[in-house]
Each structure stands twice: as C-alpha cells, then as structure tokens.
Amino acid sequence: MGLIFRIKAHIFSYTQKAQFMSDPNFDHFEGDWEDFSSGPYWSESQWRNYLKGSDKDTARFLSFYNSVKDKPNHLDEVASLMGWDSEDMSVTEDLSFMENIESNESSQSDSIDTNHSNELGDINDGAPYTLHRHPVFVVTRSLYRYLHKSWEHFMLHSQYAISPKLSWDYANSLHLAEMNVLLSIQALDLGDFGLSICHLKNSLSALNQTLHILDQVTHSNAALLDGFRDEARIRIFDLRELWIRVLGDCRHECQRRAGEQD
C-alpha cells in the first residue's frame, strides 16, 4: 500500500473522534474526562521508553530512505519497507556525500540493541495513539532531522564563509516549516481540516524560502557545495510532495463536509 493511502487512513480514521469537538452545536462537557479513558495509566518511565521508540522509528525511516532515495516513487517504497506497524528497527544514518569529501572523517552510524528494541516493540503494541505514530509526523521529523544535521555539518566545514544572517535565515526557515507541519498534524487529528490547510500553506511557504536560501549558499569546495545542495533538495522536494498530497486530502474532506451541510 502506498504512502498516501496510509496517510488517508490516518486522516479519516481519527475524524469521527474529533467531529463532536469541531461541531458548532457541541455542548461542552463539564464532567470528568478521566471517565472516558479506556486505556491503562502510563508512568513517566513508560512514556520515556515510548519516546525512545519514536526516535528509533525516525532513524529507521532514514535508514530505509537513504537506501532507496534515488529510485522513482521512493516514498511509497519506504512506506512499504517501514510497515508502520513493524517494530524491527535498524539504523544507519547517511551523510556519506559529505563524509567522503574529508578522507580523515569517520562515518557515523547508530546501533540499536535488538533486545531493547524488542522491548520497545512490546510497549508500542499496547500504546495509545499519539501524533508520534502518524506517518506524516514520522516522515517530516525524519527528513528534517537530516536537513538540520546536514546544515550543521556544512557549517562546520565552511570556515566562516557563511554570513550569520544567511545561517539564521536558513535555520529559521527549517524551523518554521517543521513547526507548522506539526501543528497541521495536530489539527488533522482533531478533524480541523481548514486549520490544517492553513498550517500546510505556511510550511510550503517556508519550504520555498529554504530553497531560495539554498541557492545563495556558496563554498570554495564545489564538490561539498554540490553534494550538500543536491541531497537537501531531494528531501525538500519529497517533503513538498507529501504536504501537497495531504493538503489535497484536506481540501477534499472540507468539500465533503460542506456538501453534507448543504
């Protein structure tokens, strides 16, 4: 099943639980919300382990992504490899386009203890739904993790060639796009599709700003500069494709609701 169909499933499977909140005739509940909790209480340590599992999901996605990113339709292929329900996590992080330029720089990879990841799998199997498990969250967080680290790596090898303003503008554009997507996912989860569209538009605008600034970056090492730009653009265009797909689904849902009200 392709990535977009998995995303649609997440969008529409959580619509019903939020409809009563977005309904203008909703009579706000004044009782004890804890009465509606059907799951067991989780301790702080259980949530901490859950978040560690989420971090490893992100790294696992990157590992798959880096292995197929040059293929057509690679986002859908990564979705198939992820399985979204699978807890078999294996991590290798690829910054090879930069690392190969410096012969004295060792490659970096994350190692995960198999037994520990299995324990996290047992925890997540019975875990409540959170945004950390949403496919759009996993993809966005994973690709931005790469973009942040690649920018940090590039600056470390730029020998003060990048102006402070350009550095700030680039980092800020990354932050604004990622923040608005996270807010958009939250709006999706609450069934507020119009709000989600607004945040996605903000993210796409910030993404265009990232691309604009990327063209202004210079470096004396042409191989380093070209590698940095090419790898960043691959991920930026994938993010844009994903967000446009989700935005289209949100528009469809808004139109469907408008038709029902008529």
C-alpha positions as a Python dict, from the first residue, in 0.01 Angstrom:
ca = {
    (1, 'M'): (0, 0, 0),
    (2, 'G'): (139, 341, -97),
    (3, 'L'): (228, 611, 149),
    (4, 'I'): (-61, 838, 56),
    (5, 'F'): (-317, 565, 121),
    (6, 'R'): (-167, 503, 464),
    (7, 'I'): (-188, 876, 534),
    (8, 'K'): (-552, 889, 422),
    (9, 'A'): (-630, 603, 657),
    (10, 'H'): (-484, 802, 946),
    (11, 'I'): (-666, 1119, 840),
    (12, 'F'): (-1008, 962, 819),
    (13, 'S'): (-982, 702, 1097),
    (14, 'Y'): (-947, 980, 1355),
    (15, 'T'): (-1211, 1209, 1207),
    (16, 'Q'): (-1506, 1068, 1397),
    (17, 'K'): (-1349, 1111, 1738),
    (18, 'A'): (-1299, 1482, 1667),
    (19, 'Q'): (-1628, 1565, 1497),
    (20, 'F'): (-1806, 1632, 1825),
    (21, 'M'): (-1535, 1886, 1913),
    (22, 'S'): (-1548, 2075, 1582),
    (23, 'D'): (-1931, 2069, 1567),
    (24, 'P'): (-2057, 2427, 1633),
    (25, 'N'): (-2354, 2276, 1822),
    (26, 'F'): (-2125, 2082, 2053),
    (27, 'D'): (-2225, 2123, 2417),
    (28, 'H'): (-1901, 2131, 2611),
    (29, 'F'): (-1870, 1852, 2861),
    (30, 'E'): (-1839, 1962, 3222),
    (31, 'G'): (-1775, 1624, 3382),
    (32, 'D'): (-1462, 1423, 3448),
    (33, 'W'): (-1279, 1341, 3127),
    (34, 'E'): (-1093, 1062, 3304),
    (35, 'D'): (-1416, 863, 3299),
    (36, 'F'): (-1369, 827, 2924),
    (37, 'S'): (-1020, 680, 2949),
    (38, 'S'): (-1029, 318, 2837),
    (39, 'G'): (-655, 252, 2850),
    (40, 'P'): (-425, 184, 3142),
    (41, 'Y'): (-239, 465, 3313),
    (42, 'W'): (117, 504, 3186),
    (43, 'S'): (401, 606, 3413),
    (44, 'E'): (668, 859, 3323),
    (45, 'S'): (921, 582, 3258),
    (46, 'Q'): (681, 407, 3020),
    (47, 'W'): (631, 727, 2823),
    (48, 'R'): (1006, 786, 2818),
    (49, 'N'): (1057, 442, 2665),
    (50, 'Y'): (779, 515, 2418),
    (51, 'L'): (955, 834, 2308),
    (52, 'K'): (1280, 643, 2266),
    (53, 'G'): (1093, 409, 2037),
    (54, 'S'): (966, 709, 1841),
    (55, 'D'): (1323, 834, 1800),
    (56, 'K'): (1426, 495, 1665),
    (57, 'D'): (1130, 499, 1425),
    (58, 'T'): (1269, 823, 1286),
    (59, 'A'): (1618, 679, 1247),
    (60, 'R'): (1479, 360, 1096),
    (61, 'F'): (1287, 559, 838),
    (62, 'L'): (1608, 744, 746),
    (63, 'S'): (1791, 417, 705),
    (64, 'F'): (1534, 288, 456),
    (65, 'Y'): (1502, 626, 287),
    (66, 'N'): (1875, 660, 228),
    (67, 'S'): (1883, 318, 61),
    (68, 'V'): (1611, 396, -197),
    (69, 'K'): (1604, 777, -229),
    (70, 'D'): (1739, 769, -585),
    (71, 'K'): (1460, 542, -710),
    (72, 'P'): (1130, 661, -859),
    (73, 'N'): (838, 660, -613),
    (74, 'H'): (1081, 604, -328),
    (75, 'L'): (846, 750, -65),
    (76, 'D'): (594, 475, -131),
    (77, 'E'): (870, 216, -126),
    (78, 'V'): (993, 341, 211),
    (79, 'A'): (637, 321, 342),
    (80, 'S'): (623, -41, 235),
    (81, 'L'): (959, -113, 398),
    (82, 'M'): (852, 60, 720),
    (83, 'G'): (528, -131, 750),
    (84, 'W'): (432, 137, 1006),
    (85, 'D'): (328, -141, 1248),
    (86, 'S'): (661, -320, 1247),
    (87, 'E'): (891, -270, 1544),
    (88, 'D'): (1201, -424, 1385),
    (89, 'M'): (1429, -123, 1391),
    (90, 'S'): (1771, -93, 1235),
    (91, 'V'): (1954, 234, 1198),
    (92, 'T'): (2226, 366, 971),
    (93, 'E'): (2248, 736, 909),
    (94, 'D'): (2380, 850, 574),
    (95, 'L'): (2581, 1168, 542),
    (96, 'S'): (2821, 998, 303),
    (97, 'F'): (2804, 1271, 40),
    (98, 'M'): (2983, 1495, 291),
    (99, 'E'): (3191, 1238, 472),
    (100, 'N'): (3356, 1109, 155),
    (101, 'I'): (3495, 1456, 84),
    (102, 'E'): (3705, 1452, 400),
    (103, 'S'): (3919, 1138, 398),
    (104, 'N'): (4009, 1170, 764),
    (105, 'E'): (3646, 1184, 878),
    (106, 'S'): (3497, 862, 1007),
    (107, 'S'): (3146, 757, 903),
    (108, 'Q'): (2879, 769, 1171),
    (109, 'S'): (2602, 521, 1239),
    (110, 'D'): (2361, 448, 1521),
    (111, 'S'): (2350, 100, 1669),
    (112, 'I'): (2045, -37, 1844),
    (113, 'D'): (2039, -325, 2087),
    (114, 'T'): (1800, -585, 1945),
    (115, 'N'): (1665, -691, 2281),
    (116, 'H'): (1596, -331, 2380),
    (117, 'S'): (1416, -257, 2053),
    (118, 'N'): (1202, -565, 2105),
    (119, 'E'): (1108, -435, 2448),
    (120, 'L'): (1007, -106, 2289),
    (121, 'G'): (805, -301, 2038),
    (122, 'D'): (611, -470, 2317),
    (123, 'I'): (543, -131, 2473),
    (124, 'N'): (428, 29, 2149),
    (125, 'D'): (200, -264, 2064),
    (126, 'G'): (-29, -166, 2351),
    (127, 'A'): (42, 205, 2340),
    (128, 'P'): (-229, 468, 2300),
    (129, 'Y'): (-244, 663, 1977),
    (130, 'T'): (-22, 973, 1972),
    (131, 'L'): (98, 1203, 1694),
    (132, 'H'): (438, 1035, 1717),
    (133, 'R'): (290, 737, 1529),
    (134, 'H'): (131, 939, 1249),
    (135, 'P'): (303, 869, 913),
    (136, 'V'): (325, 1239, 824),
    (137, 'F'): (494, 1306, 1158),
    (138, 'V'): (744, 1022, 1107),
    (139, 'V'): (833, 1129, 753),
    (140, 'T'): (856, 1500, 833),
    (141, 'R'): (1055, 1456, 1151),
    (142, 'S'): (1292, 1212, 982),
    (143, 'L'): (1370, 1428, 681),
    (144, 'Y'): (1411, 1740, 892),
    (145, 'R'): (1645, 1553, 1121),
    (146, 'Y'): (1865, 1502, 816),
    (147, 'L'): (1830, 1864, 698),
    (148, 'H'): (1928, 2001, 1038),
    (149, 'K'): (2229, 1772, 1072),
    (150, 'S'): (2345, 1829, 715),
    (151, 'W'): (2332, 2207, 768),
    (152, 'E'): (2529, 2172, 1090),
    (153, 'H'): (2784, 1956, 911),
    (154, 'F'): (2811, 2202, 622),
    (155, 'M'): (2866, 2498, 855),
    (156, 'L'): (3140, 2313, 1041),
    (157, 'H'): (3326, 2276, 710),
    (158, 'S'): (3262, 2627, 580),
    (159, 'Q'): (3534, 2808, 777),
    (160, 'Y'): (3319, 3114, 846),
    (161, 'A'): (3230, 3153, 477),
    (162, 'I'): (2858, 3172, 560),
    (163, 'S'): (2725, 3502, 689),
    (164, 'P'): (2544, 3497, 1025),
    (165, 'K'): (2225, 3630, 865),
    (166, 'L'): (2215, 3363, 596),
    (167, 'S'): (2282, 3097, 856),
    (168, 'W'): (1999, 3224, 1073),
    (169, 'D'): (1758, 3262, 779),
    (170, 'Y'): (1819, 2906, 662),
    (171, 'A'): (1782, 2754, 1009),
    (172, 'N'): (1474, 2964, 1077),
    (173, 'S'): (1309, 2852, 752),
    (174, 'L'): (1365, 2490, 855),
    (175, 'H'): (1214, 2559, 1196),
    (176, 'L'): (905, 2740, 1065),
    (177, 'A'): (822, 2472, 810),
    (178, 'E'): (862, 2187, 1056),
    (179, 'M'): (669, 2362, 1333),
    (180, 'N'): (374, 2438, 1105),
    (181, 'V'): (356, 2080, 981),
    (182, 'L'): (344, 1952, 1338),
    (183, 'L'): (59, 2195, 1409),
    (184, 'S'): (-109, 2078, 1090),
    (185, 'I'): (-90, 1714, 1201),
    (186, 'Q'): (-243, 1809, 1534),
    (187, 'A'): (-526, 1986, 1352),
    (188, 'L'): (-576, 1674, 1137),
    (189, 'D'): (-608, 1464, 1447),
    (190, 'L'): (-879, 1696, 1580),
    (191, 'G'): (-1064, 1699, 1250),
    (192, 'D'): (-995, 2069, 1184),
    (193, 'F'): (-905, 2029, 817),
    (194, 'G'): (-931, 2400, 732),
    (195, 'L'): (-680, 2483, 1004),
    (196, 'S'): (-455, 2204, 880),
    (197, 'I'): (-461, 2356, 531),
    (198, 'C'): (-353, 2695, 671),
    (199, 'H'): (-57, 2544, 854),
    (200, 'L'): (42, 2337, 550),
    (201, 'K'): (43, 2653, 337),
    (202, 'N'): (270, 2818, 593),
    (203, 'S'): (501, 2518, 576),
    (204, 'L'): (512, 2523, 196),
    (205, 'S'): (594, 2894, 203),
    (206, 'A'): (881, 2832, 447),
    (207, 'L'): (997, 2541, 231),
    (208, 'N'): (1018, 2772, -71),
    (209, 'Q'): (1222, 3009, 142),
    (210, 'T'): (1459, 2724, 226),
    (211, 'L'): (1508, 2651, -144),
    (212, 'H'): (1568, 3020, -215),
    (213, 'I'): (1834, 3047, 55),
    (214, 'L'): (1992, 2721, -57),
    (215, 'D'): (2070, 2883, -393),
    (216, 'Q'): (2255, 3164, -213),
    (217, 'V'): (2490, 2934, -22),
    (218, 'T'): (2847, 2934, -153),
    (219, 'H'): (3162, 2737, -74),
    (220, 'S'): (3515, 2716, -210),
    (221, 'N'): (3481, 2337, -230),
    (222, 'A'): (3247, 2280, -525),
    (223, 'A'): (3206, 1908, -452),
    (224, 'L'): (3098, 1977, -94),
    (225, 'L'): (2857, 2250, -204),
    (226, 'D'): (2700, 2045, -484),
    (227, 'G'): (2663, 1741, -261),
    (228, 'F'): (2501, 1944, 15),
    (229, 'R'): (2258, 2114, -221),
    (230, 'D'): (2163, 1801, -415),
    (231, 'E'): (2093, 1591, -106),
    (232, 'A'): (1899, 1871, 62),
    (233, 'R'): (1685, 1928, -248),
    (234, 'I'): (1591, 1561, -272),
    (235, 'R'): (1446, 1573, 78),
    (236, 'I'): (1290, 1917, 38),
    (237, 'F'): (1103, 1813, -277),
    (238, 'D'): (987, 1494, -105),
    (239, 'L'): (851, 1699, 184),
    (240, 'R'): (674, 1929, -59),
    (241, 'E'): (521, 1634, -245),
    (242, 'L'): (398, 1480, 79),
    (243, 'W'): (248, 1801, 214),
    (244, 'I'): (73, 1881, -115),
    (245, 'R'): (-83, 1536, -109),
    (246, 'V'): (-208, 1587, 245),
    (247, 'L'): (-332, 1937, 162),
    (248, 'G'): (-531, 1792, -128),
    (249, 'D'): (-689, 1533, 102),
    (250, 'C'): (-781, 1807, 348),
    (251, 'R'): (-946, 2011, 74),
    (252, 'H'): (-1144, 1704, -32),
    (253, 'E'): (-1263, 1649, 323),
    (254, 'C'): (-1361, 2017, 359),
    (255, 'Q'): (-1565, 1995, 40),
    (256, 'R'): (-1730, 1674, 156),
    (257, 'R'): (-1834, 1833, 484),
    (258, 'A'): (-1963, 2142, 307),
    (259, 'G'): (-2173, 1920, 83),
    (260, 'E'): (-2318, 1737, 380),
    (261, 'Q'): (-2419, 2065, 544),
    (262, 'D'): (-2599, 2171, 226),
}
